[in-house]
Amino acid sequence: MKQKIFGLLLALMLAVSATACTDTGTLETSKGESVSKESQTGKESDDAGASQESNGTETVQGSEMSLPVAKISSEDNRYIFRSYYTNHYTITDNHCKIIAEYDFMALCRKLYDAGKGNFEYASIRAVGEDVLYVEKQDQVGDAYVRQAYAIDPKTLDTFLLYTPEEGWWWSETDVYQGKVYVTAFAYDAMRSKELVFVKDPNGFTYHEEKNPNEALIENLNGYRPIPFSPSLNAQCSITRAMDEVGFVIAEKDNKYYSLITRDGKVIEVPELPQGPLRISAYDNKGIVYYANDESGLYGMYCLNLETRQSRPIVKDDERYEAFLAYADGKIYYYTQSEGFIHVTNTVWQYDVTTGSEKKLYAMESTPGIAYIDPGVEEFRLIDGEIYFVGLNGTTDVWLRATPNGETVSLWSTGIYWSDLSENLFVRGTVIYDTYSFNCPYCGIPLEKYYGEAFQVKEHLSAYADKINEQLRADLQQKINDYQKNETQEWTDEECEEHLEMPIIYCVTVEEYVDDAYILSDQYLAVEYSGYWYGGGAHGMPYMSQDLFDLKTGERKTFKDFYDGSNESFKKLAAEYTKKDFLSYPEGSSPYFAEDAETVYQQAYDAASIEYSHISFQTYGIYLIYDPYEMGPYASGFIEIYIPYEELLGRYSL
């Protein structure tokens, strides 16, 4: 979906806190013996782990020891919602009530002007009461390191909490029970440490205090703790994991996983695969992980820590699922329909304890917003409520979802995510069409096409019908062009290859509407982007633009506006391309050519009034070079801005 790889969800936002785990009463060992809470954890203490300062750890078999009961935190958690590709942060409580909002870029400018340093490339990782805890990359000596800072956004006071020593990496900042926990790890030495900071009530300074789990964390030498991550948007400190779960999972030699408990014991987990695997989340009821099965197929699994039984989380005998969140022994994940771009995501809940699962809801993608994965974009779970990004009217916002049978009731939180849809849906709607062709002998898909077309609203032009008819005809023509392949003579000679490498043999094309805007109060510009894949290491991205005169309904091209000669345009295009080349530091340009004169000549040869790739903007055009045209694939599109004043002798179209 717009070049997303299903099953790998990357989060731009970080939720500060995790949903606490609930008390489980009694557990059974793998031998079926009922164990009380007291026999599992020993004497409970309000400061769990405070007395656990043994000098070593005891290793026991998982079948010989039951797991600790989670200690519930009373922390009043705060959650971070970050807008798409912006530096706007919204902070809420666990009921999604907005506590504060920050324009972080504006704050960075204020910090710089106040002599506090350059925070331009920093990001908020945790929040406290009127304090932001940020990750900032700074140059220390000859190296760049990630440092942990505290910032007061009102007074602009800053405090450097932690700079990693050589060989150490800062990994997480967690605000927990009024204290700040900074976790770091040394990969070469396989050592962990977690610093605890307390804010001075009389000023913006912090003092470090002893971590009650210090001895235990030190005894993790040789192990790599796996972050306690109840969702894709949350990672927490070792101390929080010890309190709320009772243990952390640790890896050794990239193949050995154990539960390190708060009383210093190491519980081996032989039920986990002893090869490489990816652990998504865990608590004292189960572990959610990804691993390969005996046939090498990669999929999601759940290990029930009470029964020691592991099972794959699959639907319809297909490993086509992605983890979303985990809370109170329940896994939230989704499957995706066998669609192309216009897909349906179905969200499921699996209960680790009972082994039961249920469908929560299903949502289809919306034409015009292919960048939002329907029903799961930025998915998070806060106090049992589901939140994800969707369309509310013409704006992309976070929605709160309440599953209702196989449907879902949605409420807008009012928390802004982006305005990518606003221009589009204020001015029109988006329709779509698809085409697919399967091998007539083996049934393997050989071609898949998904395309979108914009439809302008009638109030914008008396010629809206004429414009829309042309746009629909363009989409239909593309479908017709692909259908011509069905008339070819096919044989079964390549079916063996089709079956062996179905993805390689399937040509896929996706074209979607990105934006629609009006220029000079007269012209409608519709922006498209797409991706073609026909095998190999990668496909080819492309972009295009349609321009229509709202006063006549006619399609317009560059030659309708430019009255100069083709020769004059070639010279102008070459000169501006050369200027762009010279704007890069030596050795860093995106061009194939290594000198300005070669760039000039190549741009001159490529330029054409009729065929150059041009995008109209408010005060000029972008002359666009596609990948491989003037630079390597990795350079992407090279865009050269030329103002209308140079091209047309005026400031606008």
C-alpha positions as semicolon CSV with decimal commas, in nm:
position;residue;x (nm);y (nm);z (nm)
1;M;0,000;0,000;0,000
2;K;0,189;0,298;-0,140
3;Q;0,509;0,098;-0,109
4;K;0,434;-0,017;0,245
5;I;0,558;-0,364;0,329
6;F;0,280;-0,546;0,505
7;G;0,377;-0,692;0,838
8;L;0,631;-0,421;0,920
9;L;0,466;-0,117;1,076
10;L;0,698;0,169;1,153
11;A;0,581;0,422;1,399
12;L;0,662;0,786;1,374
13;M;0,505;0,852;1,713
14;L;0,605;0,711;2,051
15;A;0,347;0,649;2,324
16;V;0,502;0,739;2,656
17;S;0,353;0,466;2,870
18;A;0,216;0,114;2,858
19;T;-0,119;-0,017;2,971
20;A;-0,063;-0,184;3,308
21;C;-0,104;-0,560;3,335
22;T;-0,372;-0,703;3,561
23;D;-0,334;-0,940;3,852
24;T;-0,376;-1,300;3,742
25;G;-0,467;-1,472;4,068
26;T;-0,309;-1,818;4,045
27;L;-0,097;-1,972;3,776
28;E;-0,022;-2,330;3,690
29;T;0,322;-2,468;3,627
30;S;0,383;-2,687;3,326
31;K;0,331;-2,982;3,563
32;G;-0,024;-2,862;3,629
33;E;0,032;-2,758;3,993
34;S;-0,167;-2,462;4,120
35;V;0,057;-2,196;4,274
36;S;-0,054;-1,911;4,499
37;K;0,066;-1,554;4,464
38;E;0,273;-1,576;4,783
39;S;0,466;-1,881;4,664
40;Q;0,535;-1,713;4,330
41;T;0,682;-1,386;4,446
42;G;0,757;-1,425;4,813
43;K;0,670;-1,132;5,036
44;E;0,526;-0,844;4,838
45;S;0,670;-0,497;4,893
46;D;0,547;-0,154;4,793
47;D;0,895;-0,092;4,655
48;A;0,925;-0,403;4,444
49;G;1,283;-0,494;4,380
50;A;1,425;-0,257;4,642
51;S;1,575;-0,545;4,840
52;Q;1,683;-0,744;4,537
53;E;2,052;-0,662;4,541
54;S;2,202;-1,008;4,519
55;N;2,547;-1,041;4,370
56;G;2,445;-1,313;4,126
57;T;2,154;-1,475;3,952
58;E;2,012;-1,821;3,984
59;T;1,925;-2,010;3,667
60;V;1,630;-2,249;3,681
61;Q;1,429;-2,441;3,426
62;G;1,103;-2,274;3,330
63;S;0,907;-2,587;3,421
64;E;1,043;-2,572;3,775
65;M;0,930;-2,223;3,864
66;S;0,610;-2,026;3,821
67;L;0,613;-1,666;3,705
68;P;0,580;-1,358;3,925
69;V;0,254;-1,167;3,944
70;A;0,262;-0,825;3,783
71;K;0,275;-0,528;4,017
72;I;0,023;-0,269;3,897
73;S;0,151;0,083;3,858
74;S;-0,060;0,378;3,973
75;E;0,122;0,611;3,737
76;D;-0,095;0,880;3,578
77;N;0,032;0,820;3,227
78;R;0,074;1,073;2,949
79;Y;0,067;0,989;2,581
80;I;0,233;1,152;2,282
81;F;0,057;1,200;1,949
82;R;0,282;1,335;1,676
83;S;0,148;1,474;1,351
84;Y;0,255;1,329;1,018
85;Y;0,579;1,477;0,882
86;T;0,549;1,775;1,115
87;N;0,683;1,879;1,452
88;H;0,342;1,925;1,610
89;Y;0,303;1,719;1,927
90;T;-0,017;1,669;2,125
91;I;0,004;1,537;2,482
92;T;-0,300;1,365;2,635
93;D;-0,398;1,176;2,946
94;N;-0,521;0,817;2,940
95;H;-0,872;0,936;2,847
96;C;-0,732;1,119;2,543
97;K;-0,801;1,456;2,704
98;I;-0,553;1,706;2,564
99;I;-0,306;1,827;2,826
100;A;-0,072;2,031;2,606
101;E;0,025;2,094;2,244
102;Y;0,369;2,188;2,115
103;D;0,501;2,324;1,789
104;F;0,841;2,168;1,845
105;M;1,009;2,347;1,554
106;A;0,901;2,685;1,695
107;L;1,028;2,575;2,035
108;C;1,362;2,477;1,880
109;R;1,398;2,823;1,727
110;K;1,333;2,982;2,066
111;L;1,591;2,754;2,228
112;Y;1,849;2,844;1,964
113;D;1,782;3,219;1,997
114;A;1,817;3,184;2,374
115;G;2,160;3,025;2,334
116;K;2,046;2,680;2,448
117;G;2,185;2,495;2,148
118;N;2,052;2,354;1,823
119;F;1,761;2,114;1,880
120;E;1,649;2,112;1,516
121;Y;1,699;1,736;1,479
122;A;1,571;1,642;1,825
123;S;1,243;1,462;1,898
124;I;1,023;1,429;2,204
125;R;1,048;1,082;2,354
126;A;0,870;1,124;2,689
127;V;0,684;1,388;2,887
128;G;0,645;1,478;3,250
129;E;0,457;1,753;3,424
130;D;0,545;2,060;3,211
131;V;0,872;1,895;3,104
132;L;0,972;1,746;2,769
133;Y;1,233;1,469;2,752
134;V;1,397;1,466;2,412
135;E;1,647;1,271;2,210
136;K;1,910;1,498;2,055
137;Q;2,201;1,398;1,836
138;D;2,517;1,594;1,909
139;Q;2,877;1,572;1,799
140;V;3,099;1,468;2,088
141;G;3,461;1,459;1,980
142;D;3,477;1,283;1,645
143;A;3,153;1,093;1,690
144;Y;2,781;1,169;1,685
145;V;2,592;1,043;1,989
146;R;2,227;1,040;2,092
147;Q;2,184;1,232;2,415
148;A;1,893;1,260;2,658
149;Y;1,780;1,613;2,752
150;A;1,509;1,763;2,971
151;I;1,346;2,086;2,847
152;D;1,108;2,328;3,016
153;P;0,905;2,463;2,720
154;K;0,792;2,767;2,920
155;T;1,120;2,892;3,065
156;L;1,341;2,736;2,791
157;D;1,564;2,584;3,061
158;T;1,747;2,269;2,948
159;F;1,928;1,996;3,137
160;L;2,156;1,730;2,989
161;L;2,060;1,404;3,155
162;Y;2,287;1,158;2,981
163;T;2,567;1,143;2,726
164;P;2,664;0,784;2,637
165;E;3,021;0,688;2,708
166;E;3,224;0,531;2,431
167;G;3,079;0,195;2,340
168;W;2,741;0,273;2,499
169;W;2,413;0,364;2,328
170;W;2,122;0,554;2,479
171;S;1,810;0,347;2,410
172;E;1,511;0,480;2,603
173;T;1,380;0,753;2,831
174;D;1,080;0,663;3,046
175;V;0,890;0,880;3,293
176;Y;0,767;0,643;3,560
177;Q;0,618;0,719;3,902
178;G;0,749;1,074;3,896
179;K;1,107;0,977;3,809
180;V;1,302;0,971;3,484
181;Y;1,467;0,644;3,380
182;V;1,736;0,655;3,111
183;T;1,832;0,313;2,976
184;A;2,157;0,243;2,790
185;F;2,326;-0,063;2,648
186;A;2,681;-0,155;2,540
187;Y;2,657;-0,399;2,251
188;D;3,020;-0,511;2,246
189;A;3,032;-0,573;2,620
190;M;2,667;-0,692;2,638
191;R;2,600;-0,475;2,943
192;S;2,298;-0,269;3,050
193;K;2,249;0,020;3,285
194;E;1,956;0,236;3,383
195;L;2,002;0,577;3,539
196;V;1,733;0,730;3,760
197;F;1,687;1,107;3,779
198;V;1,469;1,316;4,008
199;K;1,381;1,677;3,935
200;D;1,471;1,941;4,193
201;P;1,142;2,104;4,302
202;N;1,315;2,443;4,343
203;G;1,479;2,471;4,002
204;F;1,538;2,310;3,668
205;T;1,808;2,067;3,773
206;Y;1,808;1,693;3,825
207;H;1,996;1,472;4,064
208;E;2,070;1,106;4,009
209;E;1,958;0,853;4,266
210;K;2,032;0,485;4,307
211;N;1,821;0,251;4,099
212;P;1,665;-0,015;4,328
213;N;1,723;-0,264;4,046
214;E;2,087;-0,162;3,999
215;A;2,238;-0,492;4,116
216;L;1,992;-0,691;3,909
217;I;2,060;-0,484;3,595
218;E;2,434;-0,519;3,649
219;N;2,385;-0,895;3,670
220;L;2,234;-0,889;3,322
221;N;2,591;-0,884;3,190
222;G;2,611;-1,112;2,890
223;Y;2,240;-1,069;2,810
224;R;2,061;-0,815;2,592
225;P;1,728;-0,708;2,749
226;I;1,437;-0,701;2,505
227;P;1,237;-0,376;2,544
228;F;0,904;-0,414;2,716
229;S;0,684;-0,305;2,422
230;P;0,310;-0,352;2,466
231;S;0,252;-0,183;2,131
232;L;0,439;-0,052;1,832
233;N;0,421;0,294;1,988
234;A;0,564;0,212;2,331
235;Q;0,889;0,098;2,488
236;C;0,952;0,118;2,860
237;S;1,230;0,105;3,115
238;I;1,364;-0,213;3,271
239;T;1,237;-0,092;3,608
240;R;0,883;-0,045;3,476
241;A;0,892;-0,391;3,318
242;M;1,010;-0,543;3,646
243;D;0,729;-0,371;3,837
244;E;0,444;-0,422;3,592
245;V;0,537;-0,759;3,444
246;G;0,772;-0,910;3,702
247;F;1,057;-0,985;3,460
248;V;1,232;-0,881;3,142
249;I;1,313;-1,107;2,850
250;A;1,680;-1,119;2,763
251;E;1,873;-1,260;2,466
252;K;2,215;-1,419;2,465
253;D;2,432;-1,506;2,165
254;N;2,144;-1,417;1,931
255;K;1,970;-1,744;2,009
256;Y;1,914;-1,793;2,382
257;Y;1,617;-1,627;2,551
258;S;1,543;-1,617;2,923
259;L;1,314;-1,443;3,170
260;I;1,515;-1,239;3,420
261;T;1,291;-1,189;3,725
262;R;1,291;-0,907;3,975
263;D;1,431;-1,139;4,244
264;G;1,739;-1,211;4,030
265;K;1,645;-1,550;3,891
266;V;1,699;-1,652;3,530
267;I;1,416;-1,866;3,397
268;E;1,506;-2,049;3,081
269;V;1,238;-2,056;2,812
270;P;1,318;-2,358;2,595
271;E;0,979;-2,324;2,425
272;L;1,103;-2,016;2,240
273;P;1,288;-2,092;1,914
274;Q;1,660;-2,096;1,981
275;G;1,743;-1,928;1,651
276;P;1,696;-1,561;1,561
277;L;1,348;-1,430;1,632
278;R;1,180;-1,094;1,689
279;I;0,987;-1,045;2,012
280;S;0,706;-0,792;1,968
281;A;0,559;-0,779;2,320
282;Y;0,520;-0,975;2,642
283;D;0,373;-0,984;2,990
284;N;0,336;-1,249;3,260
285;K;0,072;-1,428;3,051
286;G;0,241;-1,463;2,718
287;I;0,509;-1,368;2,467
288;V;0,430;-1,246;2,116
289;Y;0,708;-1,313;1,867
290;Y;0,792;-1,360;1,499
291;A;0,995;-1,660;1,382
292;N;1,039;-1,903;1,095
293;D;0,865;-2,240;1,103
294;E;1,023;-2,566;0,991
295;S;0,960;-2,481;0,627
296;G;1,122;-2,139;0,667
297;L;0,794;-1,945;0,654
298;Y;0,801;-1,630;0,869
299;G;0,500;-1,564;1,091
300;M;0,365;-1,445;1,425
301;Y;0,342;-1,677;1,726
302;C;0,222;-1,659;2,084
303;L;0,373;-1,853;2,373
304;N;0,131;-1,909;2,663
305;L;0,351;-1,885;2,973
306;E;0,104;-2,079;3,186
307;T;0,074;-2,386;2,963
308;R;0,414;-2,344;2,790
309;Q;0,235;-2,402;2,462
310;S;0,318;-2,200;2,151
311;R;0,085;-2,154;1,857
312;P;0,097;-1,960;1,530
313;I;-0,139;-1,665;1,493
314;V;-0,273;-1,725;1,143
315;K;-0,589;-1,681;0,942
316;D;-0,716;-1,907;0,662
317;D;-0,396;-2,112;0,683
318;E;-0,198;-1,809;0,563
319;R;0,073;-1,632;0,763
320;Y;-0,040;-1,288;0,666
321;E;-0,076;-1,089;0,984
322;A;0,084;-0,797;1,163
323;F;0,115;-0,718;1,532
324;L;-0,057;-0,403;1,658
325;A;-0,068;-0,409;2,039
326;Y;-0,067;-0,634;2,344
327;A;-0,241;-0,566;2,676
328;D;-0,372;-0,779;2,962
329;G;-0,293;-1,104;2,785
330;K;-0,469;-1,003;2,463
331;I;-0,297;-0,966;2,126
332;Y;-0,433;-0,715;1,877
333;Y;-0,327;-0,783;1,520
334;Y;-0,461;-0,745;1,168
335;T;-0,485;-0,937;0,846
336;Q;-0,510;-0,783;0,502
337;S;-0,735;-0,891;0,219
338;E;-0,595;-1,032;-0,103
339;G;-0,643;-0,695;-0,267
340;F;-0,398;-0,476;-0,450
341;I;-0,408;-0,117;-0,332
342;H;-0,777;-0,101;-0,245
343;V;-0,748;-0,337;0,051
344;T;-0,950;-0,440;0,354
345;N;-0,780;-0,466;0,692
346;T;-0,942;-0,687;0,955
347;V;-0,847;-0,635;1,320
348;W;-0,851;-0,937;1,552
349;Q;-0,809;-0,996;1,924
350;Y;-0,651;-1,316;2,055
351;D;-0,673;-1,410;2,423
352;V;-0,350;-1,577;2,533
353;T;-0,506;-1,734;2,842
354;T;-0,814;-1,893;2,685
355;G;-0,684;-1,939;2,331
356;S;-0,999;-1,778;2,196
357;E;-1,002;-1,507;1,934
358;K;-1,257;-1,274;1,783
359;K;-1,291;-1,035;1,495
360;L;-1,317;-0,676;1,614
361;Y;-1,379;-0,489;1,289
362;A;-1,283;-0,457;0,924
363;M;-1,218;-0,137;0,727
364;E;-1,158;-0,071;0,357
365;S;-0,909;0,176;0,218
366;T;-1,043;0,508;0,089
367;P;-0,946;0,621;-0,264
368;G;-0,738;0,937;-0,243
369;I;-0,570;0,851;0,088
370;A;-0,358;0,551;-0,005
371;Y;-0,100;0,671;0,248
372;I;-0,333;0,570;0,535
373;D;-0,357;0,199;0,613
374;P;-0,730;0,161;0,685
375;G;-0,822;0,095;1,046
376;V;-0,466;0,041;1,166
377;E;-0,259;0,350;1,080
378;E;-0,072;0,456;1,399
379;F;-0,276;0,201;1,595
380;R;-0,252;0,229;1,970
381;L;-0,439;0,100;2,272
382;I;-0,496;0,325;2,573
383;D;-0,693;0,193;2,870
384;G;-0,878;-0,051;2,648
385;E;-0,973;0,210;2,387
386;I;-0,846;0,178;2,030
387;Y;-0,704;0,476;1,844
388;F;-0,587;0,507;1,484
389;V;-0,561;0,767;1,209
390;G;-0,842;0,814;0,960
391;L;-1,034;1,070;0,759
392;N;-1,278;1,301;0,938
393;G;-1,448;1,512;0,676
394;T;-1,154;1,659;0,485
395;T;-0,887;1,629;0,754
396;D;-0,672;1,339;0,870
397;V;-0,711;1,302;1,247
398;W;-0,681;1,042;1,520
399;L;-1,005;0,852;1,566
400;R;-1,122;0,665;1,874
401;A;-1,274;0,331;1,785
402;T;-1,518;0,112;1,976
403;P;-1,563;-0,232;1,818
404;N;-1,929;-0,312;1,761
405;G;-1,965;-0,668;1,636
406;E;-1,803;-0,671;1,292
407;T;-1,822;-0,293;1,258
408;V;-1,666;-0,013;1,454
409;S;-1,806;0,309;1,600
410;L;-1,574;0,603;1,544
411;W;-1,533;0,934;1,723
412;S;-1,293;1,207;1,626
413;T;-1,047;1,293;1,901
414;G;-0,983;1,630;1,742
415;I;-0,611;1,552;1,742
416;Y;-0,469;1,667;1,409
417;W;-0,250;1,431;1,204
418;S;-0,212;1,593;0,861
419;D;-0,381;1,810;0,598
420;L;-0,281;1,583;0,309
421;S;-0,647;1,514;0,227
422;E;-0,781;1,865;0,275
423;N;-0,714;2,013;-0,072
424;L;-0,829;1,695;-0,236
425;F;-1,165;1,644;-0,071
426;V;-1,257;2,012;-0,051
427;R;-1,234;2,029;-0,430
428;G;-1,365;1,690;-0,532
429;T;-1,377;1,315;-0,488
430;V;-1,163;1,023;-0,603
431;I;-1,282;0,717;-0,795
432;Y;-1,083;0,403;-0,873
433;D;-1,072;0,101;-1,100
434;T;-0,871;-0,221;-1,102
435;Y;-0,762;-0,483;-1,349
436;S;-0,595;-0,820;-1,302
437;F;-0,499;-1,102;-1,533
438;N;-0,407;-1,456;-1,429
439;C;-0,219;-1,715;-1,628
440;P;-0,490;-1,921;-1,810
441;Y;-0,301;-2,243;-1,726
442;C;-0,167;-2,217;-1,371
443;G;-0,382;-1,932;-1,239
444;I;-0,087;-1,727;-1,109
445;P;-0,152;-1,348;-1,135
446;L;0,056;-1,202;-1,418
447;E;-0,074;-0,844;-1,413
448;K;-0,237;-0,625;-1,151
449;Y;-0,337;-0,264;-1,198
450;Y;-0,495;-0,016;-0,959
451;G;-0,572;0,338;-1,073
452;E;-0,746;0,644;-0,933
453;A;-0,907;0,945;-1,099
454;F;-1,008;1,281;-0,955
455;Q;-1,360;1,417;-0,998
456;V;-1,393;1,793;-0,950
457;K;-1,695;1,933;-0,767
458;E;-1,952;2,108;-0,984
459;H;-1,943;2,440;-0,798
460;L;-1,581;2,494;-0,902
461;S;-1,648;2,501;-1,276
462;A;-1,936;2,517;-1,520
463;Y;-1,733;2,261;-1,715
464;A;-1,692;2,014;-1,429
465;D;-1,871;1,739;-1,626
466;K;-1,637;1,788;-1,922
467;I;-1,327;1,773;-1,702
468;N;-1,451;1,469;-1,512
469;E;-1,538;1,285;-1,833
470;Q;-1,181;1,331;-1,957
471;L;-1,038;1,205;-1,628
472;R;-1,264;0,898;-1,631
473;A;-1,171;0,831;-1,994
474;D;-0,800;0,844;-1,903
475;L;-0,854;0,579;-1,636
476;Q;-1,057;0,359;-1,869
477;Q;-0,793;0,386;-2,141
478;K;-0,530;0,252;-1,904
479;I;-0,753;-0,043;-1,821
480;N;-0,807;-0,106;-2,193
481;D;-0,433;-0,097;-2,261
482;Y;-0,371;-0,368;-2,001
483;Q;-0,659;-0,581;-2,125
484;K;-0,494;-0,607;-2,467
485;N;-0,254;-0,862;-2,319
486;E;-0,540;-1,108;-2,277
487;T;-0,554;-1,146;-2,655
488;Q;-0,197;-1,274;-2,669
489;E;-0,133;-1,641;-2,730
490;W;-0,030;-1,804;-2,403
491;T;0,129;-2,144;-2,339
492;D;0,200;-2,345;-2,028
493;E;0,576;-2,343;-2,088
494;E;0,646;-2,089;-1,813
495;C;0,400;-2,218;-1,552
496;E;0,674;-2,388;-1,355
497;E;0,849;-2,052;-1,314
498;H;0,517;-1,879;-1,240
499;L;0,451;-2,117;-0,952
500;E;0,804;-2,098;-0,817
501;M;0,834;-1,717;-0,822
502;P;0,482;-1,569;-0,849
503;I;0,584;-1,222;-0,729
504;I;0,862;-1,189;-0,987
505;Y;0,631;-1,282;-1,274
506;C;0,347;-1,049;-1,175
507;V;0,368;-0,698;-1,320
508;T;0,201;-0,462;-1,074
509;V;0,112;-0,099;-1,135
510;E;-0,040;0,143;-0,887
511;E;-0,148;0,498;-0,966
512;Y;-0,312;0,721;-0,710
513;V;-0,428;1,080;-0,676
514;D;-0,208;1,275;-0,437
515;D;-0,344;1,628;-0,445
516;A;-0,567;1,875;-0,627
517;Y;-0,524;2,253;-0,614
518;I;-0,617;2,564;-0,810
519;L;-0,361;2,796;-0,972
520;S;-0,423;3,162;-1,060
521;D;-0,796;3,118;-0,976
522;Q;-0,839;2,946;-1,314
523;Y;-0,650;2,620;-1,348
524;L;-0,710;2,290;-1,171
525;A;-0,390;2,094;-1,109
526;V;-0,426;1,724;-1,019
527;E;-0,115;1,550;-0,887
528;Y;-0,057;1,175;-0,931
529;S;0,211;0,936;-0,815
530;G;0,261;0,569;-0,882
531;Y;0,484;0,267;-0,879
532;W;0,554;0,005;-1,143
533;Y;0,708;-0,331;-1,054
534;G;0,799;-0,601;-1,303
535;G;1,051;-0,812;-1,114
536;G;1,405;-0,744;-0,999
537;A;1,541;-0,562;-0,698
538;H;1,298;-0,273;-0,722
539;G;1,032;-0,116;-0,938
540;M;1,004;0,235;-1,078
541;P;0,825;0,524;-0,910
542;Y;0,671;0,795;-1,121
543;M;0,469;1,113;-1,083
544;S;0,257;1,321;-1,318
545;Q;0,019;1,616;-1,327
546;D;-0,299;1,706;-1,516
547;L;-0,387;2,072;-1,571
548;F;-0,736;2,187;-1,672
549;D;-0,876;2,532;-1,749
550;L;-1,181;2,571;-1,524
551;K;-1,321;2,838;-1,758
552;T;-1,322;2,613;-2,066
553;G;-1,281;2,256;-1,942
554;E;-0,980;2,212;-2,172
555;R;-0,667;2,019;-2,078
556;K;-0,355;2,236;-2,081
557;T;0,013;2,153;-2,135
558;F;0,334;2,351;-2,108
559;K;0,338;2,443;-2,477
560;D;-0,001;2,617;-2,430
561;F;0,173;2,876;-2,210
562;Y;0,531;2,898;-2,329
563;D;0,567;3,107;-2,647
564;G;0,944;3,090;-2,676
565;S;1,136;2,859;-2,910
566;N;1,236;2,507;-2,824
567;E;1,600;2,620;-2,839
568;S;1,546;2,896;-2,583
569;F;1,376;2,650;-2,348
570;K;1,660;2,400;-2,383
571;K;1,913;2,668;-2,288
572;L;1,704;2,786;-1,991
573;A;1,649;2,430;-1,864
574;A;2,019;2,351;-1,897
575;E;2,125;2,668;-1,717
576;Y;1,894;2,608;-1,419
577;T;1,996;2,241;-1,399
578;K;2,363;2,342;-1,399
579;K;2,288;2,593;-1,121
580;D;2,123;2,315;-0,918
581;F;2,429;2,091;-0,966
582;L;2,659;2,365;-0,840
583;S;2,445;2,417;-0,529
584;Y;2,563;2,082;-0,386
585;P;2,888;2,042;-0,192
586;E;3,156;1,860;-0,390
587;G;3,091;1,489;-0,411
588;S;2,731;1,506;-0,281
589;S;2,525;1,586;-0,591
590;P;2,249;1,348;-0,708
591;Y;2,370;1,359;-1,069
592;F;2,559;1,101;-1,272
593;A;2,786;1,368;-1,417
594;E;3,077;1,496;-1,212
595;D;3,119;1,840;-1,365
596;A;2,886;2,130;-1,438
597;E;2,945;2,146;-1,813
598;T;2,850;1,780;-1,861
599;V;2,534;1,837;-1,658
600;Y;2,455;2,140;-1,876
601;Q;2,494;1,941;-2,196
602;Q;2,287;1,647;-2,073
603;A;2,007;1,878;-1,958
604;Y;2,019;2,066;-2,290
605;D;1,985;1,741;-2,486
606;A;1,695;1,619;-2,270
607;A;1,486;1,939;-2,263
608;S;1,181;1,968;-2,487
609;I;0,876;2,195;-2,481
610;E;0,658;1,900;-2,574
611;Y;0,810;1,609;-2,384
612;S;0,986;1,741;-2,072
613;H;0,833;1,633;-1,742
614;I;0,684;1,953;-1,599
615;S;0,472;2,026;-1,293
616;F;0,294;2,363;-1,264
617;Q;0,317;2,543;-0,930
618;T;0,196;2,878;-0,796
619;Y;0,488;3,095;-0,913
620;G;0,683;2,863;-1,140
621;I;0,733;2,510;-1,265
622;Y;0,929;2,209;-1,155
623;L;1,130;2,055;-1,437
624;I;1,148;1,694;-1,320
625;Y;1,411;1,436;-1,408
626;D;1,292;1,081;-1,344
627;P;1,518;0,820;-1,179
628;Y;1,806;0,716;-1,409
629;E;1,749;1,017;-1,637
630;M;2,012;1,243;-1,482
631;G;2,108;1,049;-1,172
632;P;2,102;0,700;-1,018
633;Y;1,787;0,533;-0,883
634;A;1,886;0,620;-0,528
635;S;1,868;0,990;-0,613
636;G;1,496;0,963;-0,686
637;F;1,335;1,250;-0,875
638;I;1,556;1,554;-0,935
639;E;1,334;1,864;-0,939
640;I;1,453;2,194;-1,088
641;Y;1,250;2,502;-1,003
642;I;1,216;2,768;-1,276
643;P;1,005;3,078;-1,199
644;Y;0,733;3,193;-1,439
645;E;0,910;3,528;-1,459
646;E;1,193;3,358;-1,649
647;L;0,963;3,139;-1,858
648;L;0,659;3,357;-1,926
649;G;0,766;3,709;-1,834
650;R;0,501;3,722;-1,557
651;Y;0,470;3,602;-1,197
652;S;0,186;3,352;-1,245
653;L;0,004;3,150;-1,506
